[in-house]
Amino acid sequence: MAMIDHAPEITDEREYAIHVENYRGFLHVLWSVVTGIALTLILLAIFFG
């Protein structure tokens, strides 16, 4: 398990923006995967249900 650096309470705006962008990118990928799985299941249900 990786060691986690504990940042000081006050972080600069640029670093915070980078974290927010990474989080938004992660959410986008997560929703894309969830949507892909849901569409696949729906199509399987239509064709084989």
PyMOL Python script that loads the backbone (N, CA, C, O; Angstrom):
from pymol import cmd

cmd.read_pdbstr("""\
ATOM      1  N   MET A   1       0.850  -1.191   0.000  1.00  0.00           N
ATOM      2  CA  MET A   1       0.000   0.000   0.000  1.00  0.00           C
ATOM      3  C   MET A   1       0.884   1.239   0.000  1.00  0.00           C
ATOM      4  O   MET A   1       1.865   1.312   0.740  1.00  0.00           O
ATOM      5  N   ALA A   2       0.538   2.192  -0.818  1.00  0.00           N
ATOM      6  CA  ALA A   2       1.370   3.380  -0.978  1.00  0.00           C
ATOM      7  C   ALA A   2       1.223   4.319   0.213  1.00  0.00           C
ATOM      8  O   ALA A   2       0.165   4.426   0.834  1.00  0.00           O
ATOM      9  N   MET A   3       2.317   4.984   0.499  1.00  0.00           N
ATOM     10  CA  MET A   3       2.267   5.992   1.552  1.00  0.00           C
ATOM     11  C   MET A   3       1.537   7.221   1.021  1.00  0.00           C
ATOM     12  O   MET A   3       1.733   7.619  -0.127  1.00  0.00           O
ATOM     13  N   ILE A   4       0.707   7.811   1.850  1.00  0.00           N
ATOM     14  CA  ILE A   4      -0.065   8.982   1.441  1.00  0.00           C
ATOM     15  C   ILE A   4       0.557  10.226   2.057  1.00  0.00           C
ATOM     16  O   ILE A   4       0.721  10.314   3.273  1.00  0.00           O
ATOM     17  N   ASP A   5       0.903  11.186   1.204  1.00  0.00           N
ATOM     18  CA  ASP A   5       1.418  12.454   1.715  1.00  0.00           C
ATOM     19  C   ASP A   5       0.256  13.274   2.239  1.00  0.00           C
ATOM     20  O   ASP A   5      -0.724  13.506   1.530  1.00  0.00           O
ATOM     21  N   HIS A   6       0.367  13.708   3.471  1.00  0.00           N
ATOM     22  CA  HIS A   6      -0.684  14.544   4.037  1.00  0.00           C
ATOM     23  C   HIS A   6      -0.341  15.995   3.747  1.00  0.00           C
ATOM     24  O   HIS A   6       0.600  16.557   4.308  1.00  0.00           O
ATOM     25  N   ALA A   7      -1.129  16.587   2.858  1.00  0.00           N
ATOM     26  CA  ALA A   7      -0.879  17.971   2.471  1.00  0.00           C
ATOM     27  C   ALA A   7      -1.282  18.896   3.608  1.00  0.00           C
ATOM     28  O   ALA A   7      -2.148  18.551   4.412  1.00  0.00           O
ATOM     29  N   PRO A   8      -0.668  20.053   3.681  1.00  0.00           N
ATOM     30  CA  PRO A   8      -1.108  21.037   4.676  1.00  0.00           C
ATOM     31  C   PRO A   8      -2.540  21.482   4.391  1.00  0.00           C
ATOM     32  O   PRO A   8      -3.051  21.289   3.288  1.00  0.00           O
ATOM     33  N   GLU A   9      -3.169  22.066   5.373  1.00  0.00           N
ATOM     34  CA  GLU A   9      -4.574  22.459   5.243  1.00  0.00           C
ATOM     35  C   GLU A   9      -4.789  23.449   4.108  1.00  0.00           C
ATOM     36  O   GLU A   9      -5.811  23.408   3.423  1.00  0.00           O
ATOM     37  N   ILE A  10      -3.815  24.344   3.914  1.00  0.00           N
ATOM     38  CA  ILE A  10      -3.957  25.362   2.865  1.00  0.00           C
ATOM     39  C   ILE A  10      -3.253  24.859   1.609  1.00  0.00           C
ATOM     40  O   ILE A  10      -2.028  24.746   1.577  1.00  0.00           O
ATOM     41  N   THR A  11      -4.041  24.560   0.575  1.00  0.00           N
ATOM     42  CA  THR A  11      -3.452  24.139  -0.701  1.00  0.00           C
ATOM     43  C   THR A  11      -3.678  25.251  -1.711  1.00  0.00           C
ATOM     44  O   THR A  11      -4.673  25.973  -1.648  1.00  0.00           O
ATOM     45  N   ASP A  12      -2.744  25.378  -2.639  1.00  0.00           N
ATOM     46  CA  ASP A  12      -2.904  26.463  -3.606  1.00  0.00           C
ATOM     47  C   ASP A  12      -3.968  26.106  -4.641  1.00  0.00           C
ATOM     48  O   ASP A  12      -4.295  24.938  -4.852  1.00  0.00           O
ATOM     49  N   GLU A  13      -4.495  27.146  -5.278  1.00  0.00           N
ATOM     50  CA  GLU A  13      -5.631  26.989  -6.196  1.00  0.00           C
ATOM     51  C   GLU A  13      -5.312  26.067  -7.364  1.00  0.00           C
ATOM     52  O   GLU A  13      -6.155  25.276  -7.788  1.00  0.00           O
ATOM     53  N   ARG A  14      -4.090  26.171  -7.882  1.00  0.00           N
ATOM     54  CA  ARG A  14      -3.720  25.379  -9.058  1.00  0.00           C
ATOM     55  C   ARG A  14      -3.760  23.886  -8.740  1.00  0.00           C
ATOM     56  O   ARG A  14      -4.279  23.090  -9.522  1.00  0.00           O
ATOM     57  N   GLU A  15      -3.208  23.516  -7.586  1.00  0.00           N
ATOM     58  CA  GLU A  15      -3.200  22.112  -7.204  1.00  0.00           C
ATOM     59  C   GLU A  15      -4.626  21.614  -6.976  1.00  0.00           C
ATOM     60  O   GLU A  15      -4.960  20.494  -7.363  1.00  0.00           O
ATOM     61  N   TYR A  16      -5.459  22.428  -6.356  1.00  0.00           N
ATOM     62  CA  TYR A  16      -6.856  22.062  -6.124  1.00  0.00           C
ATOM     63  C   TYR A  16      -7.581  21.858  -7.450  1.00  0.00           C
ATOM     64  O   TYR A  16      -8.364  20.920  -7.595  1.00  0.00           O
ATOM     65  N   ALA A  17      -7.318  22.739  -8.422  1.00  0.00           N
ATOM     66  CA  ALA A  17      -7.957  22.621  -9.736  1.00  0.00           C
ATOM     67  C   ALA A  17      -7.548  21.318 -10.413  1.00  0.00           C
ATOM     68  O   ALA A  17      -8.366  20.673 -11.070  1.00  0.00           O
ATOM     69  N   ILE A  18      -6.286  20.932 -10.253  1.00  0.00           N
ATOM     70  CA  ILE A  18      -5.819  19.676 -10.844  1.00  0.00           C
ATOM     71  C   ILE A  18      -6.568  18.501 -10.223  1.00  0.00           C
ATOM     72  O   ILE A  18      -6.988  17.586 -10.931  1.00  0.00           O
ATOM     73  N   HIS A  19      -6.734  18.526  -8.903  1.00  0.00           N
ATOM     74  CA  HIS A  19      -7.472  17.448  -8.242  1.00  0.00           C
ATOM     75  C   HIS A  19      -8.918  17.398  -8.715  1.00  0.00           C
ATOM     76  O   HIS A  19      -9.459  16.315  -8.937  1.00  0.00           O
ATOM     77  N   VAL A  20      -9.544  18.549  -8.871  1.00  0.00           N
ATOM     78  CA  VAL A  20     -10.935  18.593  -9.332  1.00  0.00           C
ATOM     79  C   VAL A  20     -11.035  18.035 -10.751  1.00  0.00           C
ATOM     80  O   VAL A  20     -11.958  17.280 -11.057  1.00  0.00           O
ATOM     81  N   GLU A  21     -10.089  18.403 -11.618  1.00  0.00           N
ATOM     82  CA  GLU A  21     -10.108  17.893 -12.996  1.00  0.00           C
ATOM     83  C   GLU A  21      -9.921  16.382 -13.018  1.00  0.00           C
ATOM     84  O   GLU A  21     -10.588  15.687 -13.784  1.00  0.00           O
ATOM     85  N   ASN A  22      -9.022  15.868 -12.187  1.00  0.00           N
ATOM     86  CA  ASN A  22      -8.829  14.418 -12.125  1.00  0.00           C
ATOM     87  C   ASN A  22     -10.102  13.730 -11.659  1.00  0.00           C
ATOM     88  O   ASN A  22     -10.472  12.683 -12.189  1.00  0.00           O
ATOM     89  N   TYR A  23     -10.780  14.316 -10.665  1.00  0.00           N
ATOM     90  CA  TYR A  23     -12.014  13.742 -10.140  1.00  0.00           C
ATOM     91  C   TYR A  23     -13.108  13.748 -11.200  1.00  0.00           C
ATOM     92  O   TYR A  23     -13.838  12.770 -11.359  1.00  0.00           O
ATOM     93  N   ARG A  24     -13.216  14.875 -11.935  1.00  0.00           N
ATOM     94  CA  ARG A  24     -14.227  14.963 -12.996  1.00  0.00           C
ATOM     95  C   ARG A  24     -13.936  13.957 -14.100  1.00  0.00           C
ATOM     96  O   ARG A  24     -14.858  13.345 -14.639  1.00  0.00           O
ATOM     97  N   GLY A  25     -12.669  13.780 -14.441  1.00  0.00           N
ATOM     98  CA  GLY A  25     -12.295  12.802 -15.457  1.00  0.00           C
ATOM     99  C   GLY A  25     -12.645  11.390 -15.015  1.00  0.00           C
ATOM    100  O   GLY A  25     -13.131  10.581 -15.805  1.00  0.00           O
ATOM    101  N   PHE A  26     -12.390  11.102 -13.730  1.00  0.00           N
ATOM    102  CA  PHE A  26     -12.716   9.786 -13.185  1.00  0.00           C
ATOM    103  C   PHE A  26     -14.217   9.547 -13.234  1.00  0.00           C
ATOM    104  O   PHE A  26     -14.660   8.461 -13.610  1.00  0.00           O
ATOM    105  N   LEU A  27     -15.010  10.555 -12.856  1.00  0.00           N
ATOM    106  CA  LEU A  27     -16.469  10.412 -12.905  1.00  0.00           C
ATOM    107  C   LEU A  27     -16.941  10.185 -14.336  1.00  0.00           C
ATOM    108  O   LEU A  27     -17.843   9.380 -14.570  1.00  0.00           O
ATOM    109  N   HIS A  28     -16.340  10.886 -15.294  1.00  0.00           N
ATOM    110  CA  HIS A  28     -16.734  10.733 -16.696  1.00  0.00           C
ATOM    111  C   HIS A  28     -16.478   9.301 -17.169  1.00  0.00           C
ATOM    112  O   HIS A  28     -17.332   8.692 -17.814  1.00  0.00           O
ATOM    113  N   VAL A  29     -15.297   8.769 -16.844  1.00  0.00           N
ATOM    114  CA  VAL A  29     -14.967   7.397 -17.235  1.00  0.00           C
ATOM    115  C   VAL A  29     -15.908   6.417 -16.546  1.00  0.00           C
ATOM    116  O   VAL A  29     -16.385   5.465 -17.164  1.00  0.00           O
ATOM    117  N   LEU A  30     -16.174   6.652 -15.263  1.00  0.00           N
ATOM    118  CA  LEU A  30     -17.057   5.758 -14.512  1.00  0.00           C
ATOM    119  C   LEU A  30     -18.451   5.728 -15.125  1.00  0.00           C
ATOM    120  O   LEU A  30     -19.017   4.652 -15.323  1.00  0.00           O
ATOM    121  N   TRP A  31     -19.006   6.891 -15.427  1.00  0.00           N
ATOM    122  CA  TRP A  31     -20.342   6.941 -16.026  1.00  0.00           C
ATOM    123  C   TRP A  31     -20.349   6.325 -17.410  1.00  0.00           C
ATOM    124  O   TRP A  31     -21.335   5.701 -17.800  1.00  0.00           O
ATOM    125  N   SER A  32     -19.259   6.489 -18.171  1.00  0.00           N
ATOM    126  CA  SER A  32     -19.179   5.871 -19.497  1.00  0.00           C
ATOM    127  C   SER A  32     -19.237   4.350 -19.379  1.00  0.00           C
ATOM    128  O   SER A  32     -19.932   3.691 -20.152  1.00  0.00           O
ATOM    129  N   VAL A  33     -18.510   3.798 -18.416  1.00  0.00           N
ATOM    130  CA  VAL A  33     -18.506   2.347 -18.214  1.00  0.00           C
ATOM    131  C   VAL A  33     -19.885   1.870 -17.777  1.00  0.00           C
ATOM    132  O   VAL A  33     -20.394   0.880 -18.302  1.00  0.00           O
ATOM    133  N   VAL A  34     -20.494   2.569 -16.817  1.00  0.00           N
ATOM    134  CA  VAL A  34     -21.825   2.187 -16.334  1.00  0.00           C
ATOM    135  C   VAL A  34     -22.845   2.238 -17.470  1.00  0.00           C
ATOM    136  O   VAL A  34     -23.666   1.333 -17.611  1.00  0.00           O
ATOM    137  N   THR A  35     -22.791   3.289 -18.275  1.00  0.00           N
ATOM    138  CA  THR A  35     -23.718   3.422 -19.401  1.00  0.00           C
ATOM    139  C   THR A  35     -23.505   2.307 -20.415  1.00  0.00           C
ATOM    140  O   THR A  35     -24.471   1.742 -20.930  1.00  0.00           O
ATOM    141  N   GLY A  36     -22.253   1.987 -20.705  1.00  0.00           N
ATOM    142  CA  GLY A  36     -21.955   0.909 -21.651  1.00  0.00           C
ATOM    143  C   GLY A  36     -22.492  -0.426 -21.174  1.00  0.00           C
ATOM    144  O   GLY A  36     -23.068  -1.178 -21.961  1.00  0.00           O
ATOM    145  N   ILE A  37     -22.313  -0.731 -19.895  1.00  0.00           N
ATOM    146  CA  ILE A  37     -22.821  -1.988 -19.344  1.00  0.00           C
ATOM    147  C   ILE A  37     -24.341  -2.013 -19.397  1.00  0.00           C
ATOM    148  O   ILE A  37     -24.936  -3.022 -19.775  1.00  0.00           O
ATOM    149  N   ALA A  38     -24.970  -0.903 -19.021  1.00  0.00           N
ATOM    150  CA  ALA A  38     -26.438  -0.841 -19.033  1.00  0.00           C
ATOM    151  C   ALA A  38     -26.975  -1.042 -20.448  1.00  0.00           C
ATOM    152  O   ALA A  38     -27.923  -1.802 -20.643  1.00  0.00           O
ATOM    153  N   LEU A  39     -26.385  -0.372 -21.433  1.00  0.00           N
ATOM    154  CA  LEU A  39     -26.847  -0.525 -22.815  1.00  0.00           C
ATOM    155  C   LEU A  39     -26.652  -1.954 -23.302  1.00  0.00           C
ATOM    156  O   LEU A  39     -27.508  -2.496 -24.001  1.00  0.00           O
ATOM    157  N   THR A  40     -25.528  -2.565 -22.935  1.00  0.00           N
ATOM    158  CA  THR A  40     -25.283  -3.953 -23.328  1.00  0.00           C
ATOM    159  C   THR A  40     -26.342  -4.876 -22.743  1.00  0.00           C
ATOM    160  O   THR A  40     -26.867  -5.742 -23.443  1.00  0.00           O
ATOM    161  N   LEU A  41     -26.656  -4.699 -21.473  1.00  0.00           N
ATOM    162  CA  LEU A  41     -27.679  -5.539 -20.835  1.00  0.00           C
ATOM    163  C   LEU A  41     -29.044  -5.323 -21.470  1.00  0.00           C
ATOM    164  O   LEU A  41     -29.795  -6.280 -21.662  1.00  0.00           O
ATOM    165  N   ILE A  42     -29.371  -4.084 -21.795  1.00  0.00           N
ATOM    166  CA  ILE A  42     -30.666  -3.789 -22.425  1.00  0.00           C
ATOM    167  C   ILE A  42     -30.744  -4.457 -23.799  1.00  0.00           C
ATOM    168  O   ILE A  42     -31.757  -5.064 -24.143  1.00  0.00           O
ATOM    169  N   LEU A  43     -29.667  -4.341 -24.580  1.00  0.00           N
ATOM    170  CA  LEU A  43     -29.666  -4.968 -25.902  1.00  0.00           C
ATOM    171  C   LEU A  43     -29.763  -6.487 -25.791  1.00  0.00           C
ATOM    172  O   LEU A  43     -30.476  -7.116 -26.572  1.00  0.00           O
ATOM    173  N   LEU A  44     -29.060  -7.081 -24.834  1.00  0.00           N
ATOM    174  CA  LEU A  44     -29.157  -8.527 -24.636  1.00  0.00           C
ATOM    175  C   LEU A  44     -30.575  -8.921 -24.249  1.00  0.00           C
ATOM    176  O   LEU A  44     -31.089  -9.937 -24.716  1.00  0.00           O
ATOM    177  N   ALA A  45     -31.204  -8.122 -23.399  1.00  0.00           N
ATOM    178  CA  ALA A  45     -32.579  -8.418 -22.985  1.00  0.00           C
ATOM    179  C   ALA A  45     -33.538  -8.321 -24.169  1.00  0.00           C
ATOM    180  O   ALA A  45     -34.473  -9.114 -24.281  1.00  0.00           O
ATOM    181  N   ILE A  46     -33.305  -7.346 -25.054  1.00  0.00           N
ATOM    182  CA  ILE A  46     -34.187  -7.183 -26.213  1.00  0.00           C
ATOM    183  C   ILE A  46     -34.018  -8.367 -27.175  1.00  0.00           C
ATOM    184  O   ILE A  46     -35.003  -8.925 -27.660  1.00  0.00           O
ATOM    185  N   PHE A  47     -32.770  -8.742 -27.445  1.00  0.00           N
ATOM    186  CA  PHE A  47     -32.536  -9.788 -28.443  1.00  0.00           C
ATOM    187  C   PHE A  47     -32.793 -11.190 -27.907  1.00  0.00           C
ATOM    188  O   PHE A  47     -33.273 -12.052 -28.642  1.00  0.00           O
ATOM    189  N   PHE A  48     -32.481 -11.428 -26.643  1.00  0.00           N
ATOM    190  CA  PHE A  48     -32.574 -12.787 -26.108  1.00  0.00           C
ATOM    191  C   PHE A  48     -33.666 -12.943 -25.063  1.00  0.00           C
ATOM    192  O   PHE A  48     -33.890 -14.044 -24.561  1.00  0.00           O
ATOM    193  N   GLY A  49     -34.348 -11.850 -24.729  1.00  0.00           N
ATOM    194  CA  GLY A  49     -35.319 -11.907 -23.654  1.00  0.00           C
ATOM    195  C   GLY A  49     -36.667 -12.438 -24.068  1.00  0.00           C
ATOM    196  O   GLY A  49     -37.574 -12.533 -23.241  1.00  0.00           O
TER     197      GLY A  49
END
""", "prot")
cmd.dss("prot")
cmd.show_as("cartoon", "prot")
cmd.util.cbc("prot")
cmd.orient("prot")
